Amino acid sequence: MVKMYLNEPVVVSQAEPGVVKWGMWQFPSNIARMRDGGIALQYSVGQDTVAGYKSAFAVSYDQGDSWREVEHFPSPAGLLLKNGDILRPKTILGLNTDWIELTPYDRRWRWVFVEYDLYLTDDIPHLLRGIRLERCVPGSNTFIMERHRVNTPGEYMVVTRDLSHHPYGTDGDFLNAQFCHRLRLAPDGSVWMLTYQNMKREGDPLYASSFHVSNDNGKTFEYRSHIAHDESFELPPEKWIYPGEVYEGFCEPDIAFMPDGSIICIMRNGGKLPMFIMRSTDDGYNWSRPVPFDDFGVIPGIAQLENGATVVVYGRPGVHVRATDDPQGLGWGDRLSIISTERSSPLYGGSSCGNCGIMALDSDTVLVTYSDFEYPNPDGVLVKTILAQKIHTKTSVNL
């Protein structure tokens, strides 16, 4: 059992009154240590579209107690590898397809309000394939981009078709690049690349989460496994907490390497549909049957502490954390709500984007970052805000 105690939230950044578009002052999930010991946080201040994304940056040098907005990080930030390199994913915006010669698509698919052309990766020109990472070596402050050929069996590359009819859309058709969702460092020093992609299957080409592993400090990656959507996991609509949602497939995964040697993985499966958890006891080659972790959840983020606690943050609706000190990751405490599911806002009916960040600060404390769509600014006006908040834990060993 893990007890959690929350500090008061700290403001990182606030939008001007009247800023309401989806994507602005949201998505503060990219949090990392800088080489100089400070904390780096990247978040979105631009509209959420397939072909455009504007980031902002903030740093803290007092363990998240105060923040300063910056134009760029003063020190390299990302995943620190065993050899001293820092590695981070590189986001590539969608490429306008007007100038690209593409073979006929394998399938055209309409999902909710979006239409897609789906291509098998081998049918996409070589130079448009690959996952981009950036590396900064010791003694340097410069990141150099690398391109990795990382293919999951059966994956599609996707052209998002003209979304000008949608309020958050973009004129034209855009090829979505392959991308890395997260990088994680295993206890043995191997680097795990977590991705998700649409998959060729008998039903709708829903997302699958996949895992690729490097044993040479991220210079090369080998496919390890993937977890595809299966209709047998789905709950009948009459059991949904939030009606009218659509299953997306397994996406936005995060993993943790547990004390007993197993790996747990927690994944999104829909905007407000159950989030799932599973375990691997053979280093990620095979996974147990996914079971619901909570009734909802997007972009779960996991942090592990030296006191034995494993903490997960997730949201939508609201913002929540759950924790365990079970070495196998099987038994979890009830969720602790930072923003409740019941709190609503004129913005999209929710109070937060739910895309949160998390990192370990010390042996028993994590720092979480999240958005609040209605947080008072110094004048008392409710505005979209990026917040950081410390959570202290006590495990069953030291309660």
C-alpha positions in Angstrom: 0.0 0.0 0.0 1.2 3.5 -0.9 0.0 6.7 0.8 0.3 9.9 -1.3 0.4 13.5 -0.1 0.0 16.4 -2.4 1.8 19.8 -2.3 0.0 22.9 -3.6 0.3 23.3 -7.4 2.8 25.7 -8.8 2.1 27.8 -12.0 4.5 27.1 -14.9 2.8 29.2 -17.6 -0.6 30.8 -18.2 -2.4 31.8 -21.4 -3.9 35.2 -21.9 -7.7 35.5 -21.3 -9.7 34.3 -24.2 -7.2 31.7 -25.4 -9.4 28.6 -25.8 -8.4 26.7 -28.9 -7.6 23.0 -28.4 -3.8 22.5 -28.2 -2.9 25.9 -26.7 -1.4 25.7 -23.2 -1.8 22.0 -23.1 0.1 18.7 -23.4 2.9 19.2 -20.7 3.9 15.5 -20.8 7.5 16.1 -22.0 9.5 16.6 -18.8 13.1 15.6 -18.3 16.3 16.4 -16.4 18.8 18.6 -18.0 22.5 17.8 -17.9 23.1 20.7 -15.5 20.6 19.2 -13.0 17.6 21.5 -13.8 14.2 20.3 -14.9 13.0 20.9 -18.5 9.4 21.0 -19.5 8.0 21.3 -23.0 4.4 22.0 -23.7 2.1 23.2 -26.5 1.0 26.8 -27.1 -0.2 26.2 -30.7 -3.3 24.7 -32.2 -3.3 20.9 -32.4 -3.1 20.1 -36.1 -1.5 17.4 -38.1 0.7 19.9 -39.9 1.5 22.5 -37.3 2.6 22.4 -33.7 4.1 25.2 -31.6 6.0 24.4 -28.4 7.0 26.5 -25.5 9.7 25.7 -22.8 10.1 26.3 -19.1 12.9 25.3 -16.6 13.1 24.9 -12.9 16.3 24.8 -10.8 14.6 24.3 -7.4 12.9 20.9 -7.9 9.8 22.4 -9.4 9.1 25.0 -6.7 9.4 27.8 -9.3 9.6 28.0 -13.1 11.0 30.3 -15.7 9.9 30.4 -19.3 12.7 30.3 -21.8 13.1 30.3 -25.6 15.2 27.1 -25.5 16.6 24.9 -22.8 19.9 26.2 -21.4 21.3 22.6 -21.1 20.6 19.4 -23.0 17.6 17.5 -21.7 16.3 14.0 -22.4 17.0 10.4 -21.5 20.5 10.0 -20.0 22.1 6.8 -21.3 24.8 4.7 -19.6 27.5 6.1 -21.8 26.6 9.7 -21.0 24.8 10.5 -24.2 21.4 12.2 -24.0 18.7 10.8 -26.4 15.3 12.3 -27.2 12.6 11.8 -29.8 12.3 14.3 -32.6 8.8 15.3 -33.7 8.4 15.5 -37.4 5.3 17.4 -38.7 3.1 16.0 -41.4 4.4 16.4 -44.9 2.2 17.9 -47.6 1.6 15.2 -50.2 1.2 17.5 -53.2 4.8 16.9 -54.3 5.1 13.3 -53.1 4.8 10.4 -55.6 2.9 7.7 -53.7 1.8 4.3 -54.9 -2.0 3.4 -54.6 -3.0 3.2 -51.0 -3.7 -0.2 -49.4 -6.9 1.0 -47.8 -9.0 4.2 -47.3 -10.5 4.4 -43.9 -12.9 6.9 -42.3 -12.7 7.1 -38.5 -15.1 9.5 -36.7 -14.7 12.8 -38.7 -11.3 12.0 -40.3 -10.5 10.2 -43.5 -7.2 8.4 -44.0 -5.2 6.8 -46.8 -3.3 3.9 -45.4 0.0 2.7 -46.9 2.2 -0.3 -46.0 5.6 1.0 -45.0 7.4 -0.6 -48.0 5.2 1.4 -50.3 6.4 4.7 -48.9 9.6 6.2 -50.4 12.7 5.3 -48.3 13.6 8.9 -47.4 10.1 9.5 -45.9 10.4 6.5 -43.6 12.2 6.1 -40.3 11.9 7.4 -36.7 13.9 10.5 -35.9 15.8 10.7 -32.6 18.3 13.4 -31.5 21.5 12.7 -29.6 23.8 14.9 -27.6 27.2 13.5 -26.6 29.1 14.3 -23.4 30.9 17.6 -23.6 28.5 19.1 -26.2 25.3 21.1 -26.0 24.3 20.3 -29.6 21.8 17.6 -30.6 22.4 15.7 -33.9 19.4 14.1 -35.5 19.5 10.4 -36.4 17.0 8.4 -38.5 16.2 4.8 -37.5 14.5 2.3 -39.7 12.1 0.8 -37.2 9.2 -1.2 -38.7 6.5 -3.2 -36.9 5.1 -6.1 -38.8 1.9 -5.0 -40.5 2.1 -1.3 -39.6 0.6 1.3 -41.8 1.9 4.8 -42.6 -1.0 7.2 -42.8 -2.0 10.2 -45.0 -4.5 12.3 -43.1 -6.8 13.6 -45.8 -8.0 17.3 -46.1 -9.4 18.4 -42.7 -10.3 22.0 -43.8 -13.9 21.1 -42.9 -12.9 20.5 -39.3 -12.4 23.4 -36.9 -8.9 22.1 -35.8 -8.0 20.8 -39.3 -5.5 21.8 -42.0 -6.0 22.3 -45.7 -4.4 19.6 -47.8 -3.4 15.9 -47.3 -0.5 15.2 -45.0 1.7 12.1 -44.6 2.2 11.4 -40.9 5.8 10.5 -40.1 6.8 7.4 -38.1 7.5 8.6 -34.6 8.7 7.6 -31.1 6.2 8.1 -28.3 8.7 7.5 -25.4 12.2 6.3 -24.7 12.9 4.3 -21.5 16.1 3.0 -20.0 16.1 -0.6 -18.7 18.1 -1.6 -15.6 20.6 -3.4 -17.9 21.3 -0.2 -19.9 19.3 -1.2 -22.9 17.2 1.6 -24.5 13.5 0.9 -25.2 11.7 2.8 -27.9 7.9 2.8 -27.4 5.7 3.6 -30.5 2.2 3.1 -31.7 0.8 2.9 -35.2 -2.2 1.9 -37.3 -2.1 -1.8 -38.1 -3.3 -3.9 -41.0 -5.9 -6.3 -39.6 -9.2 -7.9 -40.5 -11.2 -5.3 -38.6 -10.6 -1.5 -38.5 -6.9 -0.7 -38.7 -6.7 0.4 -35.1 -3.6 1.3 -33.2 -1.1 -1.2 -31.8 1.6 -0.4 -29.3 5.1 -1.7 -30.2 8.5 -2.1 -28.5 11.9 -1.8 -30.1 15.1 -2.4 -28.1 18.7 -1.2 -28.5 21.7 -2.7 -26.8 24.2 -0.2 -28.3 23.0 3.0 -26.6 20.3 3.7 -29.1 22.5 3.4 -32.2 20.4 0.6 -33.6 17.0 -0.8 -32.6 15.5 -4.3 -33.0 11.8 -5.0 -33.0 10.8 -6.9 -29.8 7.0 -7.2 -29.9 3.7 -5.4 -30.3 0.3 -5.5 -28.6 -2.6 -5.2 -31.1 -6.2 -4.3 -30.5 -8.6 -7.3 -29.9 -12.3 -6.8 -29.9 -12.6 -9.4 -27.0 -11.1 -6.7 -24.7 -13.9 -4.3 -25.4 -16.7 -3.6 -22.9 -20.3 -3.5 -24.3 -21.5 0.1 -24.7 -24.0 -0.3 -21.9 -21.1 -0.7 -19.5 -19.3 2.4 -20.7 -18.9 5.2 -18.1 -18.9 7.8 -20.9 -21.2 7.0 -23.8 -20.5 7.7 -27.4 -16.7 7.0 -27.4 -14.8 5.1 -30.0 -12.1 2.4 -29.5 -8.8 3.6 -30.9 -6.6 0.6 -30.3 -3.7 0.4 -27.9 -1.7 3.6 -28.0 0.3 6.1 -25.8 2.1 3.3 -23.9 4.5 3.6 -21.0 6.4 0.8 -19.3 8.1 0.2 -16.0 10.8 -2.4 -15.1 9.5 -3.9 -11.8 11.6 -5.1 -8.9 10.6 -8.8 -9.5 12.2 -8.6 -13.0 8.9 -8.2 -14.9 7.8 -5.3 -17.1 4.4 -3.6 -16.9 2.8 -1.7 -19.7 -0.1 0.7 -19.4 -1.9 2.0 -22.5 -4.7 4.2 -23.7 -7.4 2.6 -25.8 -9.9 5.5 -26.2 -10.5 9.1 -25.3 -12.7 8.2 -22.3 -12.7 4.4 -22.5 -10.9 1.9 -20.2 -7.1 2.2 -20.0 -5.3 -1.2 -19.9 -2.4 -2.8 -18.1 -0.4 -6.0 -18.9 2.8 -7.7 -17.8 5.7 -9.4 -19.4 7.9 -11.9 -17.6 10.3 -12.6 -20.6 11.8 -9.2 -21.2 8.9 -8.0 -23.5 8.8 -10.8 -26.0 5.3 -11.8 -24.8 2.7 -10.0 -22.8 -0.2 -11.1 -20.5 -3.8 -10.5 -21.6 -4.6 -6.8 -21.1 -6.9 -6.0 -18.3 -8.5 -2.6 -17.4 -6.4 -0.4 -15.2 -9.1 2.3 -14.8 -12.4 3.3 -16.4 -10.6 5.9 -18.6 -7.2 7.4 -19.2 -4.9 9.0 -21.8 -1.1 9.2 -22.0 -0.3 7.3 -18.8 3.1 8.3 -17.4 5.0 6.1 -15.0 7.7 7.0 -12.4 9.5 4.7 -10.1 11.0 5.7 -6.7 13.8 4.3 -4.6 11.3 3.7 -1.7 9.6 1.0 -3.9 6.7 3.0 -5.1 5.6 3.0 -8.7 3.3 6.0 -9.5 1.2 6.5 -12.6 -0.4 9.8 -13.7 -3.2 10.0 -16.3 -6.2 12.0 -17.2 -9.3 12.8 -19.2 -11.6 13.5 -17.6 -9.7 15.2 -14.9 -6.1 14.4 -13.7 -5.4 11.4 -11.4 -2.5 9.3 -9.9 -2.4 5.7 -8.7 0.5 4.0 -7.0 1.7 0.5 -6.0 4.6 -0.9 -4.0 3.8 -4.5 -5.2 7.1 -5.7 -6.8 5.0 -7.4 -9.5 2.9 -4.4 -10.3 -0.3 -6.4 -9.8 -2.0 -4.6 -6.9 -2.7 -0.9 -7.1 -4.3 1.6 -4.8 -7.3 3.7 -5.6 -6.8 6.7 -7.8 -6.1 10.0 -6.1 -7.7 12.9 -8.1 -5.8 16.1 -8.7 -8.6 17.4 -10.9 -11.8 15.4 -10.4 -13.8 13.7 -13.1 -16.8 15.7 -12.2 -15.2 19.1 -12.7 -16.4 20.5 -16.0 -15.5 23.6 -18.1 -17.0 25.3 -21.1 -13.9 24.2 -22.9 -14.8 20.9 -24.6 -16.7 19.8 -21.4 -13.5 19.0 -19.6 -11.2 20.7 -17.2 -7.9 19.5 -18.5 -6.4 18.0 -21.6 -5.3 15.1 -19.4 -1.9 14.8 -21.1 0.3 14.8 -18.1 4.0 14.5 -17.3 5.8 12.8 -14.4 9.3 12.4 -13.1 11.0 11.2 -9.9 12.5 13.9 -7.8 14.0 12.0 -4.9 13.6 8.7 -3.1 9.9 9.2 -2.3 8.7 12.2 -4.3 7.4 12.6 -7.9 6.6 15.8 -9.8 3.6 15.8 -12.1 2.8 18.4 -14.7 -0.7 19.0 -16.2 -3.0 21.5 -17.7 -6.0 23.2 -16.0 -8.4 25.0 -18.3 -9.8 27.2 -15.6 -7.0 28.3 -13.2 -7.0 31.9 -11.8 -4.3 34.3 -13.1 -3.0 37.1 -10.9 -6.1 39.2 -11.7 -8.4 36.4 -10.7 -9.4 35.6 -14.3 -9.7 31.9 -15.1 -7.3 31.0 -17.9 -5.7 27.9 -19.4 -2.6 27.1 -17.2 0.3 24.7 -17.1 0.8 23.5 -13.5 3.4 21.4 -11.6 2.8 19.6 -8.4 4.8 17.5 -6.0 3.4 14.2 -4.7 5.1 12.6 -1.7 4.8 8.8 -1.1 5.0 6.5 1.8 5.1 2.8 1.1 4.0 -0.2 3.3 7.6 -0.6 4.4 7.9 2.9 6.0 4.3 3.7 6.9 
